[in-house]
Amino acid sequence: MRVIGDYCAIIASAHELRIARSPWSAPPLHFAHFDGQTVISSVPRVLLAAGLPAELDKVRLADNLHFNLLDRRRGWYRDCHRVAGGSVVKITPDGGVKVNDFYDPRECPDIRLARDEDYVEATEALLAEATAKALAGSHRPGIMLSGGLDSPIVAAEAMRQHPDRPLHSFTFAPCDAWQDNLPDGYMGDEREFVRAFAAMHPALVAQFTQNPDTHFDSRLTELFTAMGTAPNHLCNFYVYHGAWAAAREARCDLMLTADFGNQTFSNEGRWAYVEYLLTGRWQQLWLALRDRPGDNRPTWQKLASLSLLRVLPGPVRRAVRHARHPQRSTINHLISLLPAAERAAADSRATMDGAQIDHEYATTRQESCAFEYYWRDCEGAEVQQGFEQVYGIRQVDVPAYRPLAEFCAGLPTDQFIRDGQSRWLARRMAKGKLPEMQRRNTQIGWHNADWHERLTPRLAEFRAEADRIAARPDLAELVDPDQLRALLDEWPERAPTASEGWMPLAAGLTRGLLTSRFISYATGRND
């Protein structure tokens, strides 16, 4: 028998405790054995209240700063552990622990159907099932709505199932001062698409927020308290505060999202650049490269970078890339404010954990599926639970429904990218449900597009914070104040578009400050 759901479980017997979390999507679960007792909870604060010393795990903090979240079992406090999704942990009375990963996303079976139309129909049926289960028990649902493909498809399905009930939608937009300076292929303001979608669906009650008084550190103390953790991507979620606040004001009892849409039915199939090369599908490869959204390089150059180079051994790839782009670094290094000594150790752990993010795509469908599965388990559940506690509304990520996720994981590549058209499955699902300009749009939404406009007025405040960090050894050994000051001293007048320019500022600076704030919170200091 197999239980399908979003759950964690604790089963106690005289001989052991058995705890587990469901695969793909599950509430968080933390545990610790101390003073002759085992304490298990969905939030670490219960463990601390039961007597676990509030001593932060410095390795966990350093890995978090280095963009390595793939150690799914390490807790944020010393001797505190986390149950990974799709695993069972057995704990004996003396504190002995045995872990069994009962789920491997690479083992999802291949799905092969007779016609292209059959794939669309089967995916839509599973999406309908997932949406119905998500809506069960809700009387006033809302949805986090973008101008892309996945969340509007989910919204259209929710309205199809309940045509006589309004669906409240919530969309964030950049501030008025935003200079619209983004890399090619991205969009920062999605309101035009959402308004066109709303005009097509009268049951949709569309609401917009520009988060005028919201910043990357807004309500952090409340989220720290609710979550007990501070994953580095938490500073990206500030744009959601306005949407959640509006949902609470609208008296919604459910927030639907399609966060996992890009990894399921709206997948780009980026591994096709290697798969089509190795299987001799030259025309499909050429079209996929030629029409790749947001990439204006010559097709031959894309072929060399995305296909030929990717089949070479890792050390060779890195050597070639370094020769061609000597200034380019891994994403881990671009956003890490760790001091040099800590960075070297964190680098080794990231390599061992497979968490070095080196501007590369997976080379196979199975590899891509596994990466997305494990990356989703990088405390996304803690962030979701934190927002649910702060705003008092239940959230469901519809595409993370296990049967739908497993089905999409087994689909052939050419269902995701065909004749150069990316997200081919989602675009076919969207026909008749989304406006054509939206259905055909290939731009990708940029969540914190106005980061430069929001951070620039606060530079003096951040300089003072760098001084405070320098004065505290427990902070300075993890967040290098000199690196922080250098970023502030070299602050550009406009937002850079190259990753080497914007990542250290928009991501590195904010993650460093986020971590220092969490350490102060956890240690009870407010200086």
C-alpha positions, -999 to +999 in steps of 0.1 A: +000+000+000+013+035-009+001+067+008+000+097-015+000+130+002+019+158+018+027+144+053+052+136+080+046+108+104+058+096+138+052+060+150+062+051+185+068+016+198+085+002+229+117-004+209+120+026+186+107+058+171+100+057+134+097+091+117+092+098+080+084+125+055+067+121+021+086+126-011+082+156-034+063+177-008+061+174+030+060+195+062+094+199+079+105+176+107+134+181+131+147+159+159+173+157+186+183+132+213+197+147+245+193+142+283+180+107+277+151+119+256+143+122+219+123+153+209+107+155+174+089+186+160+081+204+128+099+235+143+132+236+161+119+260+188+101+230+204+135+212+207+150+243+223+121+246+247+126+210+257+162+217+267+184+214+236+212+239+240+207+269+216+242+264+201+242+271+164+259+247+140+286+267+124+290+242+095+254+246+087+257+284+087+288+284+065+272+260+040+241+282+039+262+313+031+280+293+004+247+284-013+250+247-003+216+236+009+219+200-003+228+185+031+192+178+038+198+162+072+219+187+090+201+209+115+207+245+124+216+238+160+243+215+172+230+179+176+198+188+159+189+169+127+164+172+099+144+144+083+149+145+045+119+141+022+113+105+011+132+090+040+125+070+072+145+076+104+145+050+131+157+061+166+164+037+194+160+046+231+198+051+234+197+077+206+210+054+179+198+066+144+193+046+112+182+064+080+166+048+050+160+068+018+130+049+005+125+071-025+147+078-055+133+103-081+156+088-108+135+056-107+103+073-120+092+051-149+093+063-185+060+074-199+053+066-235+020+073-251+007+069-287+000+105-296+012+139-287-024+148-278-024+119-253+004+136-232-016+168-229-048+150-220-030+128-194-012+158-178-044+178-177-062+150-160-035+147-133-035+185-129-073+184-124-068+157-098-041+177-080-062+209-081-093+192-068-074+178-038-058+211-031-092+229-031-109+203-009-122+220+022-115+256+010-144+281+007-124+312-003-092+302-022-066+325-036-036+320-059-002+335-063-004+345-099+023+354-123+023+364-160+040+331-170+024+298-179+023+275-148+003+295-123-023+308-148-028+272-160-035+261-124-058+292-119-077+283-151-082+247-138-094+260-104-119+282-120-131+254-143-138+232-113-157+260-094-171+283-121-196+300-098-170+309-071-145+338-074-108+330-073-087+358-058-053+362-073-023+381-060+006+394-081+036+415-071+052+442-092+084+463-090+083+497-074+077+529-093+114+539-093+124+507-111+147+514-141+138+482-160+174+471-164+174+433-167+193+407-187+180+396-220+151+372-218+137+384-185+107+405-175+103+423-142+067+435-144+041+409-153+009+429-147+001+433-184-002+395-188-022+391-156-046+418-166-051+401-200-056+368-183-082+383-159-101+398-188-104+363-203-117+349-169-144+370-153-143+348-121-108+360-113-105+388-088-070+401-096-051+421-070-016+437-074+010+449-049+042+468-053+053+461-017+061+498-012+074+495+024+088+459+020+125+450+019+145+418+019+146+419+057+110+427+063+094+406+091+125+385+094+122+382+132+087+367+128+099+343+102+129+333+123+106+326+151+081+307+129+108+287+111+137+284+135+160+285+104+173+310+079+179+294+045+198+318+023+170+321-003+146+335+024+157+370+014+142+364-020+107+360-006+101+396+006+080+402-026+055+377-013+046+397+018+022+420+000+005+391-017+000+372+016-012+403+034-037+410+006-049+373+008-055+377+045-073+409+040-095+392+014-102+365+040-088+337+019-085+303+036-061+288+010-032+301-010-025+281-042+008+283-059+025+267-089+061+270-075+070+235-089+055+242-123+088+249-140+100+215-128+070+196-139+045+204-167+061+237-176+096+223-178+120+237-204+138+204-210+172+220-209+190+186-209+179+184-245+210+202-256+231+172-247+205+145-253+198+155-289+235+157-295+242+121-282+211+106-299+218+122-333+187+144-335+205+171-352+176+191-365+159+192-331+192+202-315+198+230-340+164+244-336+166+242-298+198+261-298+189+286-325+156+296-308+168+294-272+150+323-254+172+351-241+204+338-257+217+360-285+249+342-291+256+326-325+242+291-328+276+275-332+287+291-299+257+278-281+264+244-296+299+244-282+289+257-248+256+239-241+262+206-259+298+197-269+314+211-237+289+193-215+299+158-226+336+164-215+348+155-180+343+181-153+380+192-149+382+197-187+350+217-188+362+239-159+396+245-176+380+255-209+355+278-192+382+294-171+403+300-202+375+316-220+359+334-190+388+340-165+367+363-144+337+340-141+332+322-109+307+296-096+274+310-082+286+298-048+316+321-049+297+350-064+272+352-035+294+340-006+307+365+019+326+338+039+362+346+049+388+328+029+395+300+054+359+292+059+352+294+021+378+268+013+362+243+037+327+252+024+339+247-011+350+212-004+317+203+012+297+218-017+317+197-042+311+166-021+273+174-019+270+182-056+261+218-047+286+236-068+264+257-091+286+262-122+264+278-148+256+244-162+224+224-169+218+187-163+228+164-191+200+139-187+163+139-177+170+117-147+198+140-135+176+171-139+147+154-121+169+144-091+185+178-088+151+196-087+137+170-063+166+174-038+168+212-043+131+215-035+138+197-002+163+225+007+140+239+033+113+250+010+089+234+034+103+255+063+097+287+043+062+277+033+054+268+069+068+301+081+045+321+058+016+300+068+022+307+105+028+344+100-003+350+079-026+322+091-034+308+056-028+273+043-006+270+012-006+242-015+019+240-043-003+222-068+023+209-093+041+192-064+013+166-062+032+133-063+014+115-092+017+146-114+053+151-105+062+115-112+043+115-145+061+146-157+095+131-146+089+102-170+079+122-201+101+122-232+122+152-238+104+162-270+072+168-250+090+198-233+109+212-262+099+206-298+110+223-330+128+250-310+097+258-289+104+257-252+078+246-226+060+229-254+037+208-231+027+238-210+020+260-241-003+233-255-021+230-222-025+268-221-043+269-255-077+285-250-070+292-214-044+320-217-043+350-240-021+342-270+004+369-263+010+353-229+009+317-242+036+325-267+058+347-245+092+333-238+104+358-212+111+346-177+099+365-147+125+381-124+111+381-089+132+409-073+137+430-104+139+462-084+165+451-059+188+480-068+162+506-063+153+491-029+188+486-016+205+518-027+188+542-002+200+519+026+237+519+019+246+540+049+226+516+071+245+486+057+279+502+062+270+506+099+260+470+100+293+460+085+310+478+114+288+459+139+297+426+122+334+435+124+331+441+162+316+407+168+339+377+163+310+352+161+297+372+131+330+381+115+342+345+113+312+338+089+304+371+073+336+389+061+330+427+069+358+437+045+340+420+016+308+436+026+323+471+028+339+465-007+305+457-022+291+489-007+320+511-018+317+499-054+280+502-055+269+509-092+245+537-103+224+512-122+217+475-117+243+454-136+229+428-160+258+404-160+257+377-132+292+386-121+279+421-114+245+417-098+248+384-079+273+396-053+251+427-047+215+414-049+222+380-035+256+380-017+250+412+003+215+403+014+224+367+023+253+379+044+231+403+063+203+378+066+227+353+082+242+379+106+206+389+117+197+352+123+228+346+144+219+377+165+184+365+168+194+329+178+219+341+204+196+366+219+216+397+209+203+429+193+235+449+189 
